[in-house]
């Protein structure tokens, strides 16, 4: 018996030595293959900040629930506990697992609230796991939604500046090695294989305070007018930086159910419209630049109509012989048409092209429309005339705001920006492209001041303490090539303060439905409210008596 015991012990010792010394590498490899796993480490997405450093978009860590289907199937009697916490039915869970039983990883629910993740973890179910991910939050909510955009469930930008700035915001995922038990639970972390790289924070040109003001006033105006939609764009007149850009109807990017295409598209850069009488200042600018006209030139608009074949152009009344300033102040279609027809077609076309119509602004916003500006070789006489007062071409609200900036920027067309310049960029960026002479720009600016003064069409755009230069526009809506007599765009585009230009603002109300539809009645008051508050917040000194 003793000999047998010694023999058994000797065999056990020999086997142990063999396994620990001779066979150890193989066994360790097999053990690691069963328990050592390389898991991804999600990279933190960079923040979007306004020009003052206030947060517009940020990612916060959350847990997502996933299961190992084979292990989870053995816990079927306890599925009800999990389903109750998740607010799901057993049928919904079965549907998620159907056809995926051969996999090792199946998501059940993404981005759980912290309290729910804690309750699920307390169930201690085999095959049920929580994975750390990131969810995007938008503190400004609806107010900045159309500019900022949103990300998908994997925290990748899919709309707005979240998409446009994806290469900068998105970090690079890393990986780590962990040891898991037979149920897949992590026992310990072995170490990092590849460090995750955090995304960059990007500071936008948007001023969150101005954005709130524009959003509040536009939303109230659209509701009051029972309008279909509305848009407002506020730019720095010298740098072209977008300070505020809002649209209605809006949506809350934190609520996935509100992310509908008709709500989340940024109408200011994707939707086009005919600018109507807001285009007349560019017709006058083309006339002045041609040297065929000067500030005191007059045009006979009698008898208040102009017949061009089967087409008739009309004014609201017969203004008789009027100068260029009065053409803008009274918004004379006949006067603008006669000026345009006296110029060669390429003169007007060159002016409209130089100020950016018919081409994207280059701001980099996803889905930006380039509008439509027919080539002058394709114009017939009536089209030549109607283009002078904004019919026959399509523009975006952003294009129109940028074009108006030339009158407050000494004739220079500024680049449009949604981000602040880096330290390496020079001040030369603010100069823009010279498209008209400074003297012409100043002359047009002075003419536009009369539009807002007594006798003009835009008196409701007047401000307390500030002079305004602007232009109203009222445009019949074109649907399928036919102008609807009862559907309008009401527009106002303006610059303030007129003596020392700082801001340019365009307001558009689409299909107002309460009787009033003229730009001077519907859009001009919105302009006044947004501009008054904006100048006050920016501490711009008054240039007119209160």
Backbone torsions as a table, in degrees:
resi	resn	phi	psi	omega
1	UNK	NA	-40.7	178.7
2	UNK	-63.1	-42.6	179.9
3	UNK	-62.4	-38.6	179.7
4	UNK	-65.4	-43.6	179.2
5	UNK	-62.2	-43.7	179.3
6	UNK	-61.8	-39.5	-179.4
7	UNK	-65.6	-43.2	179.9
8	UNK	-63.4	-44.5	179.4
9	UNK	-61.3	-41.2	-179.8
10	UNK	-62.5	-41.8	179.1
11	UNK	-63.8	-43.8	-179.9
12	UNK	-62.2	-45.0	179.6
13	UNK	-62.7	-43.6	180.0
14	UNK	-62.4	-41.6	178.8
15	UNK	-64.7	-39.9	179.6
16	UNK	-64.3	-43.4	178.6
17	UNK	-62.1	-41.2	-179.4
18	UNK	-62.2	-44.8	-178.1
19	UNK	-69.9	-39.5	-176.7
20	UNK	-77.2	-29.6	-175.0
21	UNK	-106.3	-55.3	-173.2
22	UNK	-80.4	-30.1	-171.0
23	UNK	-117.5	10.0	-171.4
24	UNK	-64.6	-41.2	-178.6
25	UNK	-60.2	-43.9	-179.5
26	UNK	-63.6	-45.7	-177.5
27	UNK	-66.8	-39.7	177.7
28	UNK	-64.1	-39.2	177.3
29	UNK	-62.1	-41.3	178.9
30	UNK	-67.2	-37.8	178.9
31	UNK	-66.1	-44.0	179.1
32	UNK	-65.4	-37.5	178.9
33	UNK	-61.2	-29.4	-179.1
34	UNK	-89.4	-23.7	-172.6
35	UNK	-125.1	-19.2	-179.7
36	UNK	-91.4	125.6	-179.2
37	UNK	-129.0	145.7	173.5
38	UNK	-101.5	117.3	-177.0
39	UNK	-113.3	147.5	178.6
40	UNK	-72.1	149.3	174.2
41	UNK	-115.8	112.8	-176.6
42	UNK	-67.4	139.2	178.4
43	UNK	-87.9	140.7	179.4
44	UNK	-74.9	126.8	-179.8
45	UNK	-75.0	142.1	178.9
46	UNK	-65.8	159.1	-179.6
47	UNK	-89.6	153.0	167.7
48	UNK	-102.1	126.1	-177.0
49	UNK	-120.5	153.1	174.0
50	UNK	-81.3	-179.1	-173.4
51	UNK	-64.7	-18.7	179.2
52	UNK	-100.7	4.9	178.2
53	UNK	90.5	6.8	178.0
54	UNK	-80.1	141.9	-172.5
55	UNK	-73.6	129.1	174.0
56	UNK	-108.4	-25.7	178.0
57	UNK	-155.7	133.0	-179.5
58	UNK	-149.0	149.2	178.6
59	UNK	-103.0	137.4	179.3
60	UNK	-125.9	144.1	-177.7
61	UNK	-69.2	135.7	175.9
62	UNK	-139.1	168.3	177.7
63	UNK	-106.9	142.5	173.3
64	UNK	-116.8	146.4	-175.0
65	UNK	-98.6	128.3	174.2
66	UNK	-138.6	162.6	-177.9
67	UNK	-134.4	156.9	166.1
68	UNK	-92.0	109.8	-170.9
69	UNK	-53.7	-41.3	-177.3
70	UNK	-64.9	-48.3	179.3
71	UNK	-66.7	-39.6	-177.8
72	UNK	-66.3	-31.9	-178.9
73	UNK	-64.5	-28.6	179.7
74	UNK	-73.0	-10.9	-178.1
75	UNK	-106.2	24.0	-174.6
76	UNK	-52.6	-38.2	178.7
77	UNK	-59.7	-21.2	-177.8
78	UNK	-104.0	6.8	179.4
79	UNK	-61.0	-32.5	-177.9
80	UNK	-60.8	-37.4	179.4
81	UNK	-61.5	-45.2	-179.3
82	UNK	-68.1	-42.9	-179.1
83	UNK	-60.9	-38.9	-179.3
84	UNK	-64.3	-42.2	178.7
85	UNK	-64.5	-38.1	-176.3
86	UNK	-82.3	-10.9	-175.7
87	UNK	71.2	31.7	-179.3
88	UNK	-117.2	164.4	174.3
89	UNK	-97.9	162.0	176.9
90	UNK	-62.0	-34.3	179.5
91	UNK	-63.8	-37.0	179.3
92	UNK	-67.3	-39.4	177.6
93	UNK	-66.4	-43.5	178.4
94	UNK	-60.7	-37.9	-179.9
95	UNK	-65.0	-37.0	178.9
96	UNK	-66.6	-33.8	-177.2
97	UNK	-87.3	-18.3	-176.8
98	UNK	-60.1	126.1	179.8
99	UNK	78.6	4.4	-178.2
100	UNK	-122.6	15.2	-175.4
101	UNK	-67.5	-19.5	179.8
102	UNK	-84.9	-6.8	-179.9
103	UNK	-84.3	165.9	176.1
104	UNK	-103.8	-7.7	-172.1
105	UNK	-144.9	119.9	175.8
106	UNK	-139.1	124.3	176.3
107	UNK	-70.3	137.1	172.3
108	UNK	-102.8	-44.3	177.5
109	UNK	-156.3	134.2	-178.4
110	UNK	-97.4	152.0	170.4
111	UNK	54.3	69.7	-180.0
112	UNK	-82.0	146.9	170.9
113	UNK	-62.2	148.0	-176.4
114	UNK	-54.7	-42.0	-177.9
115	UNK	-65.7	-34.5	180.0
116	UNK	-71.3	-40.6	177.6
117	UNK	-60.4	-38.4	179.9
118	UNK	-66.1	-41.0	-180.0
119	UNK	-67.1	-38.2	179.1
120	UNK	-67.1	-40.4	178.9
121	UNK	-62.7	-34.6	-179.7
122	UNK	-68.3	-21.0	177.6
123	UNK	-66.7	-28.2	177.0
124	UNK	55.4	53.9	-178.7
125	UNK	-92.6	132.1	176.3
126	UNK	-66.0	138.8	177.8
127	UNK	81.3	2.5	179.2
128	UNK	-112.6	125.8	-171.6
129	UNK	-133.2	155.1	173.6
130	UNK	-114.6	133.3	179.8
131	UNK	-118.8	131.9	-178.9
132	UNK	-76.0	125.2	176.7
133	UNK	-133.9	-169.8	179.1
134	UNK	-128.7	141.1	176.7
135	UNK	-120.9	139.3	-177.1
136	UNK	-87.1	134.8	176.8
137	UNK	-123.1	146.6	-176.2
138	UNK	-124.6	95.4	-176.2
139	UNK	-59.0	-31.8	-178.4
140	UNK	-79.4	-11.3	177.3
141	UNK	58.1	-133.6	-175.7
142	UNK	-63.7	-29.1	-173.0
143	UNK	-58.9	-38.4	-177.0
144	UNK	-113.8	10.4	-170.5
145	UNK	-59.3	-44.0	-173.9
146	UNK	-69.2	-26.0	177.6
147	UNK	-84.8	-49.2	-175.0
148	UNK	-69.9	-41.3	-176.2
149	UNK	79.9	-151.6	-179.3
150	UNK	-161.2	170.1	179.3
151	UNK	-110.7	167.3	175.0
152	UNK	-88.4	-172.2	-175.2
153	UNK	-65.8	-21.1	178.3
154	UNK	-93.1	13.3	177.4
155	UNK	64.6	34.3	175.5
156	UNK	-108.1	133.3	-178.3
157	UNK	-64.2	130.3	-179.9
158	UNK	-129.0	-1.1	-179.9
159	UNK	-155.4	148.9	175.1
160	UNK	64.3	-151.3	-179.1
161	UNK	-69.8	-20.4	172.8
162	UNK	-59.2	-38.4	177.8
163	UNK	-78.7	-45.7	-176.6
164	UNK	-61.2	-35.7	-176.0
165	UNK	-102.2	17.0	-178.5
166	UNK	-51.7	-44.1	-179.1
167	UNK	-59.8	-26.4	-179.3
168	UNK	-91.6	-39.4	-175.2
169	UNK	-75.8	-38.0	-174.5
170	UNK	-72.0	129.6	174.2
171	UNK	-84.5	-177.6	177.4
172	UNK	-112.8	122.4	-176.6
173	UNK	-64.4	149.6	175.9
174	UNK	-113.6	-163.4	178.8
175	UNK	-152.4	155.1	178.4
176	UNK	-142.9	156.9	177.3
177	UNK	-104.1	136.4	179.4
178	UNK	-133.6	158.7	173.2
179	UNK	-106.8	127.1	-178.5
180	UNK	-113.4	153.0	174.1
181	UNK	-82.7	-175.7	-175.5
182	UNK	-66.2	-18.4	178.1
183	UNK	-93.2	1.7	177.9
184	UNK	89.8	-0.5	179.2
185	UNK	-75.6	140.3	-178.3
186	UNK	-75.7	125.2	178.8
187	UNK	-90.4	-46.9	179.9
188	UNK	-158.0	157.3	175.1
189	UNK	-95.0	128.5	-178.5
190	UNK	-78.6	-44.3	-179.8
191	UNK	164.8	175.8	-178.3
192	UNK	-89.4	133.9	175.6
193	UNK	-90.6	-44.5	-179.8
194	UNK	-144.1	125.9	-178.4
195	UNK	-72.2	137.8	175.9
196	UNK	-76.0	141.6	178.8
197	UNK	-104.4	121.2	-178.2
198	UNK	-70.3	141.1	177.7
199	UNK	-68.3	161.2	-179.2
200	UNK	-80.1	145.1	168.5
201	UNK	-81.4	138.2	-178.3
202	UNK	-121.3	127.9	178.7
203	UNK	-96.7	122.2	-177.9
204	UNK	-88.5	166.1	176.2
205	UNK	-78.8	-14.0	-178.0
206	UNK	-60.3	136.1	171.5
207	UNK	-102.4	111.5	-172.8
208	UNK	-59.1	-34.4	179.8
209	UNK	-67.1	-43.5	177.0
210	UNK	-67.2	-34.1	178.6
211	UNK	-63.2	-42.8	178.2
212	UNK	-62.6	-42.5	-179.8
213	UNK	-62.3	-49.5	-178.9
214	UNK	-61.7	-41.1	179.5
215	UNK	-63.6	-45.9	-178.2
216	UNK	-61.4	-48.2	-175.6
217	UNK	-71.7	-38.5	179.5
218	UNK	-67.1	-43.1	179.9
219	UNK	-61.5	-43.2	179.2
220	UNK	-63.9	-39.8	-178.7
221	UNK	-68.2	-41.6	179.0
222	UNK	-63.8	-41.1	178.5
223	UNK	-66.8	-42.5	-178.8
224	UNK	-64.8	-39.1	-178.8
225	UNK	-85.6	-2.7	-176.3
226	UNK	51.8	42.3	-174.9
227	UNK	-84.5	161.7	178.0
228	UNK	-72.7	-40.7	-175.9
229	UNK	-161.6	171.6	177.7
230	UNK	-157.2	157.2	-179.5
231	UNK	-146.6	143.5	173.1
232	UNK	-141.5	134.4	-179.9
233	UNK	-129.7	124.7	-179.7
234	UNK	-118.3	120.5	-178.7
235	UNK	-120.6	153.6	165.9
236	UNK	-73.2	122.4	-170.9
237	UNK	-65.6	-22.7	-177.0
238	UNK	-97.0	-40.3	-175.8
239	UNK	-97.5	-17.6	-176.6
240	UNK	77.0	8.2	178.9
241	UNK	-68.5	134.8	178.8
242	UNK	-79.8	112.0	-178.7
243	UNK	-90.1	-30.9	177.3
244	UNK	-157.6	143.1	177.4
245	UNK	-151.5	116.1	-175.3
246	UNK	-135.0	155.9	179.4
247	UNK	-140.8	156.3	170.3
248	UNK	-134.1	140.3	3.8
249	UNK	-71.1	155.5	-177.7
250	UNK	-110.2	-174.0	178.2
251	UNK	-156.8	158.0	176.7
252	UNK	-98.6	112.9	-177.0
253	UNK	-65.4	-15.7	176.9
254	UNK	-78.3	-13.0	-179.3
255	UNK	-110.5	107.8	-175.9
256	UNK	-62.8	-28.5	-178.3
257	UNK	-67.8	-20.2	-179.6
258	UNK	-91.7	-2.2	-177.7
259	UNK	-82.1	74.7	179.0
260	UNK	-108.2	140.7	-176.0
261	UNK	-52.3	-39.9	-178.5
262	UNK	-69.8	-14.1	179.1
263	UNK	-102.1	-38.1	-170.6
264	UNK	-92.3	-8.5	179.4
265	UNK	-71.0	142.7	-178.7
266	UNK	-86.1	93.0	-174.9
267	UNK	-58.6	-26.6	-177.0
268	UNK	-64.3	-24.4	-179.4
269	UNK	-120.0	-15.2	-176.7
270	UNK	-105.3	-24.7	-176.4
271	UNK	-99.5	139.2	179.3
272	UNK	-113.8	157.5	-179.1
273	UNK	-156.1	164.6	174.1
274	UNK	-84.1	127.5	-171.4
275	UNK	-75.8	-11.6	177.9
276	UNK	59.2	-142.6	-173.1
277	UNK	-67.4	-12.4	175.4
278	UNK	-66.1	-10.9	178.8
279	UNK	-86.3	-16.0	-174.2
280	UNK	-57.6	-36.0	177.6
281	UNK	-58.4	-30.6	180.0
282	UNK	-76.2	-30.2	173.0
283	UNK	-65.1	-44.7	178.1
284	UNK	-65.0	-38.9	178.6
285	UNK	-62.9	-40.9	178.0
286	UNK	-62.5	-39.1	179.3
287	UNK	-64.9	-44.3	179.9
288	UNK	-66.5	-41.0	-179.3
289	UNK	-67.3	-27.7	-179.0
290	UNK	-73.8	-14.6	-177.4
291	UNK	71.0	4.1	174.7
292	UNK	-78.9	-17.9	-178.6
293	UNK	-131.1	156.6	171.4
294	UNK	-133.6	176.5	-172.2
295	UNK	-56.8	-36.2	-175.7
296	UNK	-90.8	2.6	179.7
297	UNK	-60.0	147.9	-179.5
298	UNK	-120.3	158.3	179.0
299	UNK	-135.1	134.5	178.1
300	UNK	-87.9	110.2	-178.4
301	UNK	-96.8	5.4	179.7
302	UNK	-63.5	145.0	0.6
303	UNK	-94.1	27.7	-177.7
304	UNK	94.7	3.7	177.0
305	UNK	-137.7	159.0	177.2
306	UNK	-141.5	116.4	-178.4
307	UNK	-94.7	126.0	177.3
308	UNK	-126.6	88.9	-176.0
309	UNK	64.7	-124.4	-179.8
310	UNK	-84.8	-2.9	-178.9
311	UNK	-100.4	145.7	174.7
312	UNK	-129.4	129.1	177.3
313	UNK	-102.5	133.8	-173.4
314	UNK	-127.8	150.2	167.4
315	UNK	-103.9	165.9	179.1
316	UNK	-66.5	-24.6	173.0
317	UNK	-161.0	173.9	179.8
318	UNK	-80.2	112.2	-179.5
319	UNK	-91.1	-8.8	179.7
320	UNK	68.9	-142.7	179.3
321	UNK	-86.2	117.9	-176.3
322	UNK	-134.0	156.2	178.3
323	UNK	-88.8	179.4	-175.6
324	UNK	-63.7	-37.1	179.6
325	UNK	-62.4	-43.4	-179.1
326	UNK	-67.6	-31.9	176.3
327	UNK	-58.1	-42.4	178.1
328	UNK	-75.0	-43.5	-176.5
329	UNK	-61.5	-42.8	-178.6
330	UNK	-93.6	-6.6	-179.3
331	UNK	58.0	57.4	-178.0
332	UNK	-80.9	114.7	176.1
333	UNK	-69.1	-39.3	-179.6
334	UNK	-64.5	-44.3	179.1
335	UNK	-61.4	-46.5	179.8
336	UNK	-63.1	-39.3	-179.0
337	UNK	-65.6	-44.2	-179.3
338	UNK	-64.3	-37.3	176.8
339	UNK	-64.6	-47.9	-178.4
340	UNK	-60.6	-43.2	-178.2
341	UNK	-68.6	-21.3	177.7
342	UNK	-81.3	-13.3	178.4
343	UNK	-99.2	152.4	173.5
344	UNK	-63.7	142.9	-178.4
345	UNK	-52.5	-38.5	-177.0
346	UNK	-67.6	-22.6	179.1
347	UNK	-65.9	-48.3	178.6
348	UNK	-68.5	-41.2	-179.5
349	UNK	-62.0	-42.8	179.3
350	UNK	-61.8	-39.4	178.7
351	UNK	-63.3	-48.3	-178.3
352	UNK	-64.9	-35.0	178.3
353	UNK	-68.9	-43.4	-177.3
354	UNK	-63.9	-31.1	-178.8
355	UNK	-86.9	3.5	169.7
356	UNK	104.7	2.2	179.3
357	UNK	-75.0	141.7	-179.3
358	UNK	86.1	6.1	179.6
359	UNK	-147.4	150.6	178.8
360	UNK	-67.0	155.9	-178.3
361	UNK	-75.8	-19.4	-177.3
362	UNK	82.9	17.2	-178.8
363	UNK	-73.3	-16.9	178.3
364	UNK	86.6	5.8	-179.6
365	UNK	-74.2	132.0	-177.2
366	UNK	-59.8	136.8	175.7
367	UNK	78.0	14.8	-178.3
368	UNK	-63.4	132.4	178.7
369	UNK	-87.0	147.1	178.8
370	UNK	-95.2	-6.3	-179.4
371	UNK	73.3	-165.3	-178.3
372	UNK	-145.6	125.2	174.1
373	UNK	-133.3	103.9	-178.4
374	UNK	-60.7	145.9	178.0
375	UNK	-69.6	144.9	-174.4
376	UNK	-62.7	-23.1	178.1
377	UNK	-68.3	-18.1	-179.7
378	UNK	-96.9	-0.5	-177.6
379	UNK	-76.8	139.9	163.9
380	UNK	-102.2	175.9	-172.4
381	UNK	-58.7	-45.2	-178.7
382	UNK	-64.1	-39.3	-180.0
383	UNK	-68.2	-38.2	176.4
384	UNK	-56.6	-41.8	-178.9
385	UNK	-72.9	-46.4	-175.0
386	UNK	-69.5	-27.6	176.1
387	UNK	-61.4	-28.0	-177.4
388	UNK	-65.8	-24.7	176.2
389	UNK	-121.0	31.4	163.7
390	UNK	86.8	18.1	173.6
391	UNK	-112.4	141.1	178.8
392	UNK	103.1	-1.0	173.7
393	UNK	-136.8	160.4	178.4
394	UNK	-123.8	138.9	178.8
395	UNK	-136.4	166.6	172.0
396	UNK	-100.9	163.6	177.8
397	UNK	-62.0	-36.8	179.5
398	UNK	-67.3	-41.0	177.4
399	UNK	-60.9	-42.8	-177.9
400	UNK	-65.7	-42.6	178.9
401	UNK	-63.5	-43.2	179.4
402	UNK	-63.8	-42.2	-179.3
403	UNK	-62.4	-41.1	179.6
404	UNK	-64.9	-25.2	-178.9
405	UNK	-59.6	-25.0	-177.3
406	UNK	-63.1	-29.2	-178.5
407	UNK	-73.4	-22.7	177.6
408	UNK	-103.9	-0.9	-175.7
409	UNK	-121.3	34.1	176.3
410	UNK	55.1	37.9	174.9
411	UNK	84.5	6.5	-178.9
412	UNK	-99.2	137.5	176.8
413	UNK	-92.1	111.4	-175.6
414	UNK	-79.4	153.5	171.8
415	UNK	-72.2	148.7	178.7
416	UNK	-92.7	132.6	-177.7
417	UNK	-131.2	142.3	170.9
418	UNK	-108.1	-6.6	-179.4
419	UNK	-124.4	155.3	176.3
420	UNK	-78.4	150.4	-178.2
421	UNK	-68.4	149.4	175.3
422	UNK	-77.8	169.9	-177.5
423	UNK	-63.2	-24.5	-176.7
424	UNK	-81.0	-16.3	-179.2
425	UNK	-78.1	144.4	-176.0
426	UNK	-96.3	169.7	-179.6
427	UNK	-68.8	-13.1	-178.4
428	UNK	-60.7	-21.1	-179.1
429	UNK	-61.9	-26.0	-175.1
430	UNK	-79.8	-13.1	-174.1
431	UNK	-71.0	-38.8	-179.0
432	UNK	72.6	-167.9	-178.3
433	UNK	-106.2	128.8	179.8
434	UNK	-73.2	115.9	-177.4
435	UNK	-112.8	-25.9	173.0
436	UNK	-139.4	163.1	-179.4
437	UNK	-68.6	145.4	178.1
438	UNK	-54.1	-37.3	179.9
439	UNK	-64.1	-40.4	178.2
440	UNK	-63.6	-43.5	-180.0
441	UNK	-59.6	-43.0	-179.3
442	UNK	-67.3	-37.4	178.8
443	UNK	-65.4	-43.7	178.1
444	UNK	-64.5	-40.9	179.7
445	UNK	-59.3	-43.0	179.1
446	UNK	-65.1	-40.3	177.8
447	UNK	-62.8	-40.9	-177.8
448	UNK	-68.2	-22.6	175.8
449	UNK	-63.5	-34.1	-178.4
450	UNK	-69.2	-21.9	179.3
451	UNK	-64.6	-33.7	-176.4
452	UNK	-91.3	-13.0	179.9
453	UNK	-86.7	172.8	-178.4
454	UNK	-54.3	130.9	-178.0
455	UNK	97.0	-12.5	178.7
456	UNK	-90.7	174.1	-178.0
457	UNK	-87.3	-7.2	-174.2
458	UNK	-121.6	36.7	-176.5
459	UNK	-62.8	-24.9	-179.4
460	UNK	-76.3	-0.1	175.0
461	UNK	-96.2	4.1	180.0
462	UNK	-63.8	146.5	179.6
463	UNK	-118.7	156.7	174.3
464	UNK	-83.6	118.6	175.9
465	UNK	87.6	-2.2	-177.5
466	UNK	-136.8	139.9	172.1
467	UNK	-84.6	141.3	-178.1
468	UNK	-121.8	138.9	171.4
469	UNK	-116.6	121.1	-176.0
470	UNK	-160.6	179.0	-178.6
471	UNK	-146.8	137.2	176.4
472	UNK	-87.5	162.1	174.9
473	UNK	-153.8	137.2	176.5
474	UNK	-133.7	116.7	-170.5
475	UNK	-125.6	128.8	171.9
476	UNK	-66.9	138.9	-177.7
477	UNK	-80.1	133.2	-179.5
478	UNK	-98.8	119.4	178.2
479	UNK	-124.0	112.8	179.2
480	UNK	63.5	33.1	178.7
481	UNK	84.2	3.4	-178.8
482	UNK	-121.5	132.5	178.7
483	UNK	-85.2	126.0	-179.7
484	UNK	-86.7	127.2	-176.9
485	UNK	-68.9	-17.6	-173.9
486	UNK	-114.7	6.0	-179.4
487	UNK	-123.5	128.2	-173.2
488	UNK	-135.1	157.4	162.1
489	UNK	-104.4	127.2	173.4
490	UNK	-103.9	124.9	-173.0
491	UNK	-128.0	152.0	166.8
492	UNK	-148.1	130.3	176.2
493	UNK	-125.2	131.1	-176.8
494	UNK	-156.2	167.9	-176.9
495	UNK	-129.4	141.3	176.7
496	UNK	-152.6	152.3	-14.6
497	UNK	-68.0	147.2	-175.1
498	UNK	-66.9	-31.9	-177.6
499	UNK	-78.3	-32.3	177.7
500	UNK	-135.5	78.0	-172.3
501	UNK	-54.7	135.6	179.3
502	UNK	-129.3	-43.0	-175.0
503	UNK	-127.2	148.1	171.3
504	UNK	-124.6	134.2	-174.3
505	UNK	-135.6	133.2	174.7
506	UNK	-118.6	131.5	178.1
507	UNK	-123.9	132.1	179.7
508	UNK	-130.7	128.3	173.6
509	UNK	-116.4	118.9	-176.2
510	UNK	-95.9	124.2	177.6
511	UNK	55.5	59.4	171.5
512	UNK	-61.9	144.4	-169.1
513	UNK	-133.7	35.1	178.6
514	UNK	-122.4	19.3	179.3
515	UNK	105.6	-50.4	178.1
516	UNK	-80.2	134.1	-179.7
517	UNK	-143.1	-3.0	178.8
518	UNK	-71.9	145.8	179.3
519	UNK	-58.5	-37.1	179.7
520	UNK	-68.7	-21.4	-179.7
521	UNK	-95.9	-36.6	-172.1
522	UNK	-100.6	-47.2	-175.0
523	UNK	-88.5	-34.7	-177.4
524	UNK	-59.4	-43.4	178.2
525	UNK	-62.1	-33.4	177.7
526	UNK	-67.0	-43.4	176.0
527	UNK	-54.7	-46.6	-176.7
528	UNK	-61.1	-43.5	-177.4
529	UNK	-67.9	-44.0	-179.2
530	UNK	-67.6	-46.2	-176.3
531	UNK	-67.3	-40.5	-179.5
532	UNK	-59.2	-48.9	-179.6
533	UNK	-67.7	-37.7	-178.5
534	UNK	-65.1	-45.2	179.4
535	UNK	-64.4	-36.3	178.8
536	UNK	-65.7	-45.6	-178.8
537	UNK	-66.3	-30.5	-179.9
538	UNK	-85.9	1.3	179.1
539	UNK	57.7	39.2	177.2
540	UNK	-77.8	127.2	-178.4
541	UNK	-66.9	140.3	179.2
542	UNK	-62.7	151.7	176.4
543	UNK	-125.4	14.8	179.4
544	UNK	-149.6	155.2	178.4
545	UNK	-68.3	148.5	178.3
546	UNK	-78.4	NA	NA
